[in-house]
Amino acid sequence: MKIRNIGLELYSVREDLAEDLYGTLEKVKAIGYKGVEFFGEYTHTAEVIADALDKTGLVCCGWHTPWHYVQEDKLEATIAYNKTINNKYIVVPGLPGDLTKSKEGWLTVAKKFNELAKTLKEHGMMIGYHNHHAEFIPFPDGTVPYYLLFDNTDKEVIVQLDNGNALKGDGKIYDVPKRYPGRMTTVHLKPYSFTNGFDTMIGQDDIDLLQFVSLCEEYGKTDWYIVEYESKKLYAPMDGVRLCYEAIEKLGLI
């Protein structure tokens, strides 16, 4: 079993990226990553990003896009920007607090995602949502926000499971691919330890990555596996993402 496409969430090396876009992408490519997922506000023009990707031979495998960038007043510009950099996957990594405090708020979000999925499909793109741990903390009646969201969204909405964040929230990471078959187009690989939190490394944490990837392959139909490494305690960011890649390689997945 091999991973088809391995990418890096650039938030992992955000300080390096802020100082040197081209140089950072060159280092990421040299490690072996095939693609990169950008994040946040657009701090460069789309043309600069497209040029950097072209020069380094990397693919844009997603953009963690702020919620306000996919609202009506900004959506057209967001689509145009991502078309320029050949990005198909627009993934929302967080929501305004007023939308996450109630079940009604999450259902409002689900409706918006369904609308966005239809609009983006016309442009050859997809919308998705990236979890943190809080989405797995149930409401008093036992309803889990994560499941409430994805149970009420269409199959075209990407379930971008972050396995480390989910495990922190006691999410059943090995059940999600079966629950949402064909929807895990991109996923995040983030090491997490019940003892040390995110201060750990792939292969040394509490995630059975071989099992997780196997389930993503069988059920999730995953196209991109995206590494996100959060710890700064153990290694410098670029060293951390290199060691993550090497750990995945040692498991025989790449």
C-alpha positions as CSV (number, residue, x, y, z in Angstrom):
1,M,0.0,0.0,0.0
2,K,1.4,3.3,-1.1
3,I,0.2,6.9,-0.7
4,R,-0.5,8.4,-4.1
5,N,0.1,12.0,-3.2
6,I,1.9,13.4,-0.1
7,G,1.6,17.1,0.7
8,L,2.6,19.5,3.4
9,E,0.4,22.0,5.2
10,L,2.6,25.1,5.0
11,Y,1.3,26.3,8.4
12,S,3.9,23.8,9.7
13,V,6.7,26.1,8.4
14,R,4.9,29.4,8.5
15,E,7.8,31.5,9.9
16,D,10.1,30.2,7.1
17,L,7.4,30.9,4.5
18,A,6.9,34.4,5.7
19,E,10.6,35.1,5.2
20,D,11.2,33.3,2.0
21,L,8.4,31.9,-0.2
22,Y,10.5,30.5,-3.0
23,G,13.3,29.1,-0.7
24,T,10.9,27.4,1.6
25,L,9.0,25.7,-1.2
26,E,12.3,24.5,-2.6
27,K,13.2,23.0,0.7
28,V,9.8,21.3,1.0
29,K,10.2,19.9,-2.5
30,A,13.7,18.6,-1.7
31,I,12.4,16.6,1.2
32,G,10.1,14.7,-1.2
33,Y,6.7,16.3,-0.8
34,K,4.7,16.5,-4.0
35,G,2.3,19.3,-3.0
36,V,1.6,22.0,-0.5
37,E,-1.5,23.3,1.2
38,F,-1.4,27.1,1.8
39,F,-3.3,28.8,4.6
40,G,-4.9,32.0,5.7
41,E,-5.0,35.4,4.0
42,Y,-3.6,36.0,0.5
43,T,-0.3,37.7,1.3
44,H,1.0,37.3,-2.2
45,T,-0.7,37.8,-5.6
46,A,-2.0,34.6,-7.2
47,E,0.6,35.1,-10.0
48,V,3.5,35.1,-7.5
49,I,2.2,31.9,-5.9
50,A,1.6,30.3,-9.3
51,D,5.2,31.2,-10.4
52,A,6.7,29.7,-7.1
53,L,4.8,26.5,-7.6
54,D,5.9,26.3,-11.3
55,K,9.5,26.9,-10.4
56,T,9.6,24.3,-7.7
57,G,7.5,21.7,-9.4
58,L,5.0,21.5,-6.5
59,V,1.3,21.2,-6.7
60,C,-1.2,23.3,-4.7
61,C,-3.2,20.5,-2.9
62,G,-5.5,22.9,-1.1
63,W,-5.8,26.3,0.6
64,H,-7.1,26.6,4.2
65,T,-9.4,29.5,3.5
66,P,-10.9,31.9,6.0
67,W,-14.7,31.7,6.3
68,H,-15.2,35.3,5.2
69,Y,-13.4,34.5,1.9
70,V,-16.2,32.2,0.9
71,Q,-19.0,34.6,1.6
72,E,-20.9,36.2,-1.3
73,D,-18.9,39.5,-1.3
74,K,-15.6,37.7,-1.7
75,L,-16.4,34.3,-3.3
76,E,-15.8,35.4,-6.9
77,A,-12.4,36.8,-6.1
78,T,-11.5,33.6,-4.1
79,I,-12.5,31.4,-7.0
80,A,-10.4,33.5,-9.4
81,Y,-7.4,33.4,-7.1
82,N,-7.5,29.7,-6.7
83,K,-8.0,29.1,-10.5
84,T,-4.8,31.0,-11.1
85,I,-2.8,28.7,-8.9
86,N,-4.6,25.6,-10.1
87,N,-6.1,24.8,-6.7
88,K,-9.2,22.6,-6.7
89,Y,-9.6,22.3,-2.9
90,I,-10.9,25.2,-0.8
91,V,-11.0,24.0,2.8
92,V,-12.3,26.1,5.7
93,P,-10.2,25.5,8.9
94,G,-12.4,27.3,11.4
95,L,-15.7,29.1,11.9
96,P,-16.9,32.2,13.8
97,G,-17.8,31.4,17.4
98,D,-21.4,32.3,17.1
99,L,-21.9,29.5,14.5
100,T,-20.4,26.7,16.7
101,K,-22.2,27.4,20.0
102,S,-25.5,25.6,19.0
103,K,-26.8,22.8,16.8
104,E,-28.7,25.4,14.8
105,G,-25.5,27.2,14.1
106,W,-23.9,24.0,12.7
107,L,-26.9,23.3,10.6
108,T,-26.6,26.9,9.2
109,V,-23.0,26.1,8.3
110,A,-24.0,22.8,6.7
111,K,-26.5,24.6,4.5
112,K,-23.9,27.1,3.4
113,F,-21.4,24.4,2.6
114,N,-24.0,22.7,0.4
115,E,-24.6,25.9,-1.5
116,L,-20.8,26.5,-1.9
117,A,-20.3,22.9,-3.1
118,K,-22.8,23.5,-6.0
119,T,-21.2,26.8,-6.9
120,L,-17.6,25.6,-6.8
121,K,-18.4,22.4,-8.8
122,E,-19.2,24.7,-11.7
123,H,-15.6,25.8,-11.6
124,G,-14.1,22.4,-11.1
125,M,-13.5,23.0,-7.4
126,M,-14.6,21.6,-4.1
127,I,-15.3,23.0,-0.6
128,G,-14.3,21.2,2.6
129,Y,-14.0,21.6,6.3
130,H,-10.9,20.9,8.5
131,N,-11.5,20.0,12.1
132,H,-9.8,20.8,15.4
133,H,-10.6,18.9,18.6
134,A,-13.6,20.9,19.7
135,E,-15.9,19.6,17.0
136,F,-15.8,16.2,18.7
137,I,-17.0,17.6,22.1
138,P,-20.7,16.8,22.3
139,F,-23.5,19.1,23.1
140,P,-25.4,18.3,26.4
141,D,-27.9,16.1,24.5
142,G,-25.0,14.0,23.1
143,T,-25.0,15.5,19.6
144,V,-21.4,15.7,18.2
145,P,-20.9,18.8,16.1
146,Y,-18.6,17.0,13.7
147,Y,-21.2,14.4,12.8
148,L,-24.0,17.0,12.8
149,L,-22.1,19.0,10.1
150,F,-21.1,16.2,7.8
151,D,-24.3,14.2,8.2
152,N,-26.1,17.2,6.8
153,T,-23.8,18.1,4.0
154,D,-23.8,16.6,0.5
155,K,-21.2,14.1,-0.6
156,E,-19.4,16.8,-2.6
157,V,-18.3,18.5,0.6
158,I,-14.8,17.3,1.6
159,V,-14.4,15.7,5.0
160,Q,-10.8,16.8,5.7
161,L,-10.2,14.8,8.8
162,D,-7.2,16.0,10.8
163,N,-6.4,12.7,12.6
164,G,-4.3,14.3,15.4
165,N,-6.8,17.0,16.2
166,A,-9.6,14.5,16.2
167,L,-7.8,12.1,18.5
168,K,-7.3,15.0,21.0
169,G,-11.0,15.4,21.0
170,D,-11.6,11.7,21.5
171,G,-12.8,11.4,17.9
172,K,-13.1,7.9,16.5
173,I,-10.6,8.4,13.7
174,Y,-10.9,4.9,12.4
175,D,-14.7,5.1,12.0
176,V,-14.8,8.4,10.0
177,P,-13.7,6.9,6.6
178,K,-16.5,4.3,6.9
179,R,-19.1,6.8,7.9
180,Y,-18.3,9.2,5.1
181,P,-17.2,7.0,2.1
182,G,-15.7,8.7,-0.9
183,R,-15.6,12.1,0.9
184,M,-12.1,12.2,2.4
185,T,-10.5,13.6,-0.7
186,T,-7.8,15.3,1.4
187,V,-6.8,14.4,5.0
188,H,-4.3,15.7,7.5
189,L,-1.7,13.5,9.1
190,K,-0.8,15.1,12.4
191,P,1.0,13.1,15.1
192,Y,-0.7,13.1,18.5
193,S,0.2,11.4,21.8
194,F,-2.1,11.0,24.8
195,T,1.0,11.5,26.9
196,N,2.8,14.4,25.1
197,G,0.1,16.0,23.0
198,F,1.4,17.3,19.7
199,D,5.0,17.1,21.0
200,T,5.6,13.8,19.3
201,M,6.5,12.3,15.9
202,I,4.7,10.1,13.3
203,G,5.5,6.5,14.2
204,Q,6.1,7.4,17.9
205,D,2.6,8.7,18.7
206,D,-0.8,7.0,19.4
207,I,-2.1,6.9,15.8
208,D,-1.9,3.6,13.9
209,L,-1.0,5.3,10.6
210,L,-1.0,2.1,8.6
211,Q,-4.6,1.4,9.7
212,F,-5.7,4.9,9.2
213,V,-4.3,5.1,5.6
214,S,-5.7,1.7,4.8
215,L,-9.2,2.9,5.8
216,C,-8.8,6.1,3.8
217,E,-7.8,4.1,0.8
218,E,-10.6,1.6,1.1
219,Y,-13.4,4.0,2.1
220,G,-12.3,7.6,1.9
221,K,-11.0,7.6,-1.7
222,T,-8.2,10.0,-0.5
223,D,-6.3,11.8,-3.1
224,W,-3.9,13.8,-0.9
225,Y,-2.4,13.0,2.5
226,I,-1.2,16.3,4.0
227,V,1.3,16.4,6.8
228,E,0.8,19.0,9.5
229,Y,3.4,19.2,12.2
230,E,2.7,21.5,15.1
231,S,5.4,20.9,17.7
232,K,8.2,23.4,18.0
233,K,9.5,21.8,21.2
234,L,11.3,18.8,19.7
235,Y,12.6,20.1,16.3
236,A,12.9,23.2,14.2
237,P,9.9,23.3,11.8
238,M,11.7,22.3,8.7
239,D,13.4,19.4,10.5
240,G,10.1,18.3,11.9
241,V,8.4,18.1,8.5
242,R,11.4,16.3,7.1
243,L,11.3,13.7,9.9
244,C,7.6,13.3,9.4
245,Y,8.2,12.5,5.7
246,E,11.0,10.0,6.6
247,A,8.8,8.3,9.2
248,I,6.0,7.8,6.6
249,E,8.7,6.5,4.2
250,K,9.9,4.0,6.9
251,L,6.4,2.7,7.2
252,G,6.5,1.9,3.5
253,L,3.7,4.3,2.6
254,I,5.8,6.3,0.1
